[in-house]
Amino acid sequence: MVLVHYRHDDAHPAQLLGLILEQATETLRCPVSQFKAYGLDNRLSPYLGPVREDEQGLLQWIHVQELLSEPVRELLYPVPPIDLELLEDAP
């Protein structure tokens, strides 16, 4: 699992979003210049970005801000935010 800063747009503050990374065994930092256009435009997956190829295979850049659909985003990050103190007092 990795925590990322999720910000849908500039009007809202960044919030933490937990992602499960299947088959991930390590983290890697590499320059943006190492990523190349994927060559496919999948409108159903706007979060898929350019790819980087190395001796271990392909890595794909994920546009975090595009991961959540509007209904999911509204459920996870309601406006105004839920008051956590109210949840603690609930039975």
Summary of the structure (lengths in Angstrom):
residues: 91
radius of gyration: 16.8
end to end distance: 30.0
largest distance: 53.9
contacts: 147
relative contact order: 0.18
helix: 21%
strand: 26%
